[in-house]
Amino acid sequence: MSSLRGTKLVLALLFLIGVVALLVWGFMASKSEQITERQGTETPNQAAAMNSLPTVTVSPEAQAQSGILVKPLAATSYQTEVTAYGTVMEMQPLIDFRTRYAAALSAAQTARAAAMASKAEYERSSSLYANNQNVSLKAMQVAQAAFITDQAKTGSATLNANDIQASARQQFGERLMHWIFSPGSRQFQSLLTRQKVLLRITMPLSENLVAPATLHLTAYNHQRVPATLLSASPQSDPVLQGRSFFYCADTSFAAGTRIVAYLPVSNQFMHGTFIPSGAIVWFGGQPWAYVRLDKDHFARRAVPQQSPSAGGFFVSDVFKPGEAVVVNGAQLLLSEEFSAQIKTGEESGDDD
């Protein structure tokens, strides 16, 4: 009898276990179907967000209407460069030198004219005194003292003008000194009118470099502009360590702007591709470009900023030659991408 009870108990337990297993299986199957349905309705932006690859979907018809154009990237080579840093020089110290020098020259000319007049007066008085003492000794001595005083003033004013020149030479070198003090200097005038800017570039100590006659520089994430060597700087940059040189560039960078200069290293080249400026869209202080994945999908990739060039960026990785990038309409794709993300977020909130 006890054996029969034990058998019934075992059968009851097995039945209960079976019922629980069926309930669990049904619940899991239901969740699986819900997940599958949600995955099937996910937009490409949702999938991209999951994979940390920002993408956007635009139909071929919409691309044509919006003027979105793509172009395959071409393989290219790029001369290896060394990075240097510098500053756009403030013009006020040069203007002050010019003003002080002009005042010193004026004082010297005034003193020279006074000395010539007092010399003539002294010579006349001396001659009259010698000729039967037609003037008094005291009058002759007064004329002599005036002449000596004016001579001393002339010497002092001339020395002051020379000292101003020497001080300018110590700060800016021989070539810039001549620009400052030469009347009607067109080069100095171009700096005053900001047609050109004066830069001091400091070469890195770790590199044994000769200052190139021409280099390229950039600031504020702008495209590169060329700069021409003027001369070595007698003084180094108070912030940067290394040999400093003066360069001149046709740009509107404000005084005090910290700039990055790129010095070519001969016979060393990198291989990669070139991202044109028309493909660049800025977001979060970073340049990006859209690569076409298929006929209606585009992925946004960060563009490395190590090698900015005239008209775009050279890249040796991240992008490959042959990939199609958007060269017109990148800003539209960025707007579309964020619009889709906002819409996706609203739909997710409704589902919750």
GUNUSE-431576 format. One record per residue (C-alpha): x negated, y, z negated. Coordinates in Angstrom, 2 decimals. Each point is the difference from the previous one (the first is absolute). Last residue first. Example, Ala and Ser with C-alpha at 12.3 -4.5 7.8 and 13.67 -1.06 7.14 Angstrom:
// residues 2
ATOM      xx      yy      zz
ATOM  -13.67   -1.06   -7.14
ATOM    1.37   -3.44   -0.66
END
This chain:
// residues 352
ATOM      xx      yy      zz
ATOM   -7.46   51.79   23.04
ATOM    1.09   -0.29    3.62
ATOM    0.72    3.75    0.12
ATOM   -3.48    0.79   -1.30
ATOM   -1.55   -2.23    2.64
ATOM    1.96    1.84    2.68
ATOM   -1.23    3.38   -1.30
ATOM   -3.60   -1.20   -0.03
ATOM    0.29   -1.27    3.55
ATOM    1.35    3.37    1.16
ATOM   -2.87    1.83   -1.69
ATOM   -2.52   -2.40    1.57
ATOM    1.59    0.46    3.43
ATOM   -0.29    3.78   -0.29
ATOM   -3.60   -0.42   -1.10
ATOM   -0.90   -1.99    3.10
ATOM    1.97    2.26    2.32
ATOM   -1.87    3.07   -1.25
ATOM   -3.34   -1.77    0.49
ATOM    1.08   -1.15    3.45
ATOM    0.89    3.56    0.98
ATOM   -3.40    1.21   -1.19
ATOM   -1.69   -2.63    2.17
ATOM    1.88    1.24    3.09
ATOM   -2.83    0.17    2.51
ATOM   -3.21   -2.00   -0.13
ATOM    1.55   -3.13   -1.53
ATOM   -2.66   -2.69   -0.13
ATOM   -0.31   -3.10    2.19
ATOM   -2.75   -2.37   -1.09
ATOM   -2.57   -0.69    2.71
ATOM   -3.01    0.98   -2.07
ATOM    0.57   -0.88   -3.66
ATOM    1.18    2.14   -2.91
ATOM   -0.81   -0.69   -3.67
ATOM   -3.75    0.03    0.85
ATOM   -2.64    2.08    1.79
ATOM    2.04    3.17    0.10
ATOM   -0.72    3.29    1.81
ATOM    2.44    2.74   -0.90
ATOM    1.74    2.67    2.10
ATOM   -0.55    2.85    2.46
ATOM   -3.57    0.89   -0.88
ATOM   -1.09   -2.65   -2.44
ATOM    0.83   -1.13   -3.50
ATOM   -2.16   -2.93   -1.10
ATOM    0.59   -1.03   -3.62
ATOM    3.73    0.77    0.10
ATOM    1.33   -3.55    0.36
ATOM    3.48    0.05    1.62
ATOM    2.74   -1.52   -2.15
ATOM    2.37   -2.27    1.89
ATOM    3.68    0.40    0.84
ATOM    1.59   -2.97    1.77
ATOM    2.38    0.30    2.97
ATOM    2.75   -2.40    1.12
ATOM    2.16    0.37    3.13
ATOM   -1.91   -1.55    2.91
ATOM   -2.52   -1.79   -2.18
ATOM   -2.56    0.92   -2.67
ATOM   -0.51    3.61    1.12
ATOM   -2.65    1.65   -2.18
ATOM    0.88    3.22   -1.83
ATOM   -2.78    2.27   -1.25
ATOM   -0.75    1.44   -3.43
ATOM   -2.13    2.85   -1.38
ATOM   -0.04    0.30   -3.80
ATOM    0.86    2.99   -2.20
ATOM    3.23   -1.72   -1.07
ATOM    1.23   -0.14    3.60
ATOM   -1.66    1.33    3.11
ATOM    0.92   -1.30    3.47
ATOM   -2.76   -0.73    2.48
ATOM    0.72   -1.40    3.47
ATOM   -0.36    3.37    1.74
ATOM   -3.36    0.43   -1.75
ATOM   -1.39   -2.92    1.96
ATOM   -1.07   -3.21   -1.78
ATOM   -3.32   -1.14    1.49
ATOM   -1.29   -3.57    0.05
ATOM   -2.78   -2.12   -1.43
ATOM   -3.72   -0.41    0.42
ATOM   -2.60    1.79   -2.10
ATOM   -3.17    1.55    1.43
ATOM   -3.53    0.68   -1.24
ATOM   -2.55    1.40    2.45
ATOM   -0.15    3.46   -1.61
ATOM    1.71    0.79   -3.29
ATOM    2.50    2.80    0.59
ATOM    0.67    2.44   -2.84
ATOM    3.59    0.46   -1.12
ATOM    0.85    2.99   -2.18
ATOM    2.66    0.13   -2.72
ATOM    1.19    3.40   -1.19
ATOM    0.65    1.67   -3.31
ATOM    1.84    3.27    0.62
ATOM   -1.55    2.96   -1.82
ATOM    0.85    2.47    2.75
ATOM    3.05   -1.06    1.98
ATOM   -0.30   -2.27    3.03
ATOM    0.92    1.89    3.18
ATOM   -2.26   -1.78    2.47
ATOM   -2.68    0.76    2.57
ATOM   -2.99   -1.32   -1.92
ATOM   -3.39    1.24   -1.26
ATOM   -2.49   -2.11   -1.92
ATOM   -2.42    0.81   -2.79
ATOM   -2.13   -2.81   -1.40
ATOM   -0.46   -1.57   -3.42
ATOM   -2.47   -2.63   -1.16
ATOM    1.42   -2.16   -2.77
ATOM    2.03    0.13   -3.20
ATOM    3.56    1.32    0.05
ATOM    1.60    2.33   -2.56
ATOM   -2.28    3.06    0.02
ATOM   -0.54   -0.41    3.78
ATOM   -3.66    0.44    0.80
ATOM   -1.76    3.27    0.69
ATOM   -2.40    0.88    2.82
ATOM    2.62   -1.32    2.46
ATOM   -1.43   -1.45    3.20
ATOM    1.12    1.68    3.18
ATOM    2.90    0.60    2.39
ATOM    1.28   -3.47    0.93
ATOM    3.21   -0.09    2.04
ATOM    3.32   -1.41   -1.20
ATOM    2.51   -2.12    1.90
ATOM    3.60   -0.45   -1.21
ATOM    1.57   -3.24   -1.19
ATOM    3.72   -0.39   -0.42
ATOM    1.55    1.27   -3.20
ATOM    0.34   -2.13   -3.13
ATOM   -0.31    3.20   -2.09
ATOM   -3.64    0.25    1.13
ATOM   -2.09   -1.20    2.94
ATOM   -3.49    0.14    1.39
ATOM   -1.91   -0.89    3.13
ATOM   -3.72    0.43    0.59
ATOM   -2.19    1.93    2.42
ATOM   -3.72    0.84   -0.09
ATOM   -0.46   -2.97   -2.32
ATOM   -1.70    0.48   -3.39
ATOM   -2.69   -2.66   -0.15
ATOM    0.95   -2.84   -2.30
ATOM   -1.84   -2.10   -2.55
ATOM    3.15   -1.25   -1.70
ATOM    0.44   -0.61   -3.73
ATOM   -0.23    3.70   -0.79
ATOM    3.15    0.73    1.98
ATOM   -0.21    3.12    2.20
ATOM    1.68    3.11   -1.37
ATOM    2.02    2.13    2.42
ATOM    0.38    3.75   -0.53
ATOM    2.66    1.45    2.25
ATOM    0.56    3.39    1.65
ATOM    3.33    0.51    1.72
ATOM    0.74    1.26    3.51
ATOM    2.63    2.29    1.49
ATOM    0.41    1.03   -3.61
ATOM   -0.28    3.74    0.83
ATOM   -3.00    0.34   -2.32
ATOM   -1.59   -3.17    1.36
ATOM    0.38    1.15    3.60
ATOM   -1.50    3.37   -1.00
ATOM   -3.08   -1.73   -1.36
ATOM   -0.58   -1.75    3.32
ATOM    0.68    3.18    1.98
ATOM   -2.66    1.91   -1.96
ATOM    0.83    3.71    0.44
ATOM   -2.80    1.20   -2.25
ATOM   -2.30   -2.88   -1.02
ATOM    0.03   -0.36   -3.78
ATOM    2.27   -2.98   -0.54
ATOM   -0.84   -1.92    3.19
ATOM   -3.73    0.51   -0.67
ATOM    0.43   -1.44   -3.51
ATOM    1.95   -2.91    1.50
ATOM   -3.03   -0.97    2.05
ATOM   -2.61    0.49   -2.72
ATOM    1.64   -2.01   -2.77
ATOM    3.21    0.44   -1.95
ATOM   -0.84    0.39   -3.67
ATOM   -3.71    0.82    0.02
ATOM    0.33    2.00    3.23
ATOM    2.79    2.06   -1.55
ATOM   -2.24    0.78   -2.98
ATOM   -2.86    0.97    2.31
ATOM    2.24    2.36    1.97
ATOM    1.27    1.61   -3.18
ATOM   -3.59    0.36   -1.20
ATOM   -0.98    1.74    3.24
ATOM    2.83    2.52   -0.40
ATOM   -1.04    0.66   -3.61
ATOM   -3.64    0.45    1.04
ATOM    1.04    2.60    2.58
ATOM    2.05    1.86   -2.61
ATOM   -2.88   -0.07   -2.50
ATOM   -2.56    1.20    2.56
ATOM    2.20    2.86    1.14
ATOM    0.74    0.98   -3.58
ATOM   -3.74    0.05   -0.77
ATOM   -0.68    2.23    3.03
ATOM    2.81    2.31   -1.09
ATOM   -1.59    0.34   -3.45
ATOM   -3.46    0.68    1.47
ATOM    1.45    2.72    2.28
ATOM    1.91    1.61   -2.83
ATOM   -3.14    0.00   -2.15
ATOM   -2.00    1.67    2.78
ATOM    2.62    2.69    0.51
ATOM    0.00    0.73   -3.75
ATOM   -3.80    0.11    0.04
ATOM   -0.01    2.56    2.84
ATOM    2.51    2.16   -1.83
ATOM   -2.13   -0.17   -3.19
ATOM   -3.16    0.97    1.85
ATOM    1.73    3.12    1.20
ATOM    0.62    0.75    3.62
ATOM   -2.02    2.38    2.23
ATOM   -3.12   -1.24   -1.81
ATOM   -2.49    1.52    2.45
ATOM    0.61   -2.70    2.58
ATOM   -0.42   -3.16   -2.14
ATOM    3.31    0.69   -1.70
ATOM    1.67    0.54    3.34
ATOM   -1.32   -3.29    1.36
ATOM    1.02   -1.94   -3.12
ATOM    3.46    1.52    0.09
ATOM    0.44   -0.93    3.65
ATOM   -1.31   -3.57   -0.58
ATOM    2.30   -0.40   -3.03
ATOM    3.01    1.22    1.94
ATOM   -0.76   -2.35    2.89
ATOM   -0.42   -2.89   -2.40
ATOM    3.22    0.91   -1.74
ATOM    1.88   -0.18    3.32
ATOM   -1.59   -3.30    1.04
ATOM    0.65   -1.46   -3.45
ATOM    3.65    1.05    0.14
ATOM    0.39   -1.70    3.37
ATOM   -1.64   -3.18   -1.32
ATOM    2.19    0.03   -3.11
ATOM    3.12    0.26    2.13
ATOM   -1.22   -2.77    2.32
ATOM   -0.81   -2.23   -2.98
ATOM    3.39    0.64   -1.58
ATOM    1.74   -0.86    3.27
ATOM   -2.05   -3.17    0.36
ATOM    0.88   -0.99   -3.57
ATOM    3.73    0.65    0.62
ATOM   -0.09   -2.13    3.18
ATOM   -1.84   -2.75   -1.87
ATOM    2.55    0.02   -2.82
ATOM    2.89   -0.26    2.44
ATOM   -1.60   -2.82    2.02
ATOM   -0.91   -1.93   -3.14
ATOM    3.55    0.43   -1.33
ATOM    1.44   -1.27    3.29
ATOM   -2.20   -3.10   -0.23
ATOM    1.15   -0.62   -3.60
ATOM    3.64    0.54    1.09
ATOM   -0.06   -2.56    2.80
ATOM    0.93   -3.04   -2.12
ATOM   -1.52   -3.14    1.47
ATOM    2.04   -3.00    1.12
ATOM   -1.40   -2.83   -2.06
ATOM   -1.85   -3.25    0.57
ATOM    0.00   -3.75    0.06
ATOM   -1.86   -2.67    1.94
ATOM    1.21   -3.30    1.44
ATOM   -2.31   -2.14    2.10
ATOM    1.20   -1.16    3.40
ATOM   -0.02   -3.12    2.15
ATOM    0.78    0.69    3.63
ATOM    3.36   -1.42    0.98
ATOM    0.86   -2.69    2.50
ATOM    3.29   -0.59    1.79
ATOM    2.65   -2.65    0.57
ATOM    3.27    1.45    1.29
ATOM    3.24    0.14   -1.97
ATOM    3.16   -0.74    1.94
ATOM    2.44    2.91    0.37
ATOM    3.51    0.45   -1.36
ATOM    2.63    2.63    0.71
ATOM    3.08    0.99   -1.97
ATOM    1.99    2.54    2.02
ATOM    3.04   -0.17   -2.30
ATOM    2.37   -1.23    2.74
ATOM   -2.51   -2.60    1.23
ATOM   -0.63   -1.29   -3.51
ATOM    3.73   -0.12   -0.69
ATOM    0.50   -2.21    3.05
ATOM   -2.94   -2.23   -0.96
ATOM    1.59   -0.50   -3.44
ATOM   -1.71    1.43   -3.05
ATOM   -0.97   -2.09   -3.02
ATOM   -2.38    1.31   -2.66
ATOM   -2.88   -1.55   -1.88
ATOM   -1.93    0.68   -3.20
ATOM   -2.02   -3.15   -0.78
ATOM    0.02   -0.70   -3.76
ATOM    1.35   -3.54    0.70
ATOM    3.21    0.51   -1.96
ATOM    0.25    3.57    1.34
ATOM   -0.33   -1.32    3.52
ATOM    2.79   -2.47   -0.52
ATOM    2.21    2.79   -1.26
ATOM   -1.00    2.27    2.86
ATOM    0.76   -2.75    2.49
ATOM    3.60    0.05   -1.30
ATOM    1.29   -2.79   -2.25
ATOM    3.28   -1.62    1.08
ATOM   -1.42   -3.50    0.51
ATOM   -1.98    0.25   -3.22
ATOM    3.21    0.85   -1.85
ATOM    1.81   -2.99    1.49
ATOM   -2.86   -2.34   -0.84
ATOM   -0.11    1.28   -3.58
ATOM    3.74   -0.51   -0.38
ATOM   -0.24   -3.52    1.46
ATOM   -2.78   -0.89   -2.42
ATOM    2.00    1.35   -2.92
ATOM    2.95   -2.26    0.95
ATOM   -2.25   -3.02    0.42
ATOM   -1.52    0.65   -3.42
ATOM    3.43    0.17   -1.66
ATOM    1.24   -3.16    1.73
ATOM   -3.11   -1.93   -1.00
ATOM    0.35    1.12   -3.61
ATOM    3.68   -1.08   -0.10
ATOM   -0.78   -3.38    1.60
ATOM   -2.82   -0.62   -2.47
ATOM    2.29    0.85   -2.93
ATOM    2.68   -2.47    1.26
ATOM   -2.59   -2.72    0.48
ATOM   -1.39    0.50   -3.52
ATOM    3.53   -0.26   -1.41
ATOM    0.62   -3.23    1.87
ATOM   -3.31   -1.46   -1.16
ATOM    0.89    0.86   -3.60
ATOM    3.39   -1.68    0.31
ATOM   -1.55   -3.11    1.53
ATOM   -2.50   -0.23   -2.86
ATOM    2.77    0.36   -2.59
ATOM    2.09   -2.69    1.73
ATOM   -2.95   -2.40   -0.05
ATOM   -0.64    0.67   -3.67
ATOM    3.66   -0.67   -0.86
ATOM   -0.13   -3.33    1.87
ATOM   -3.12   -1.03   -1.89
ATOM    1.67    0.89   -3.30
ATOM    2.82   -2.39    0.84
END
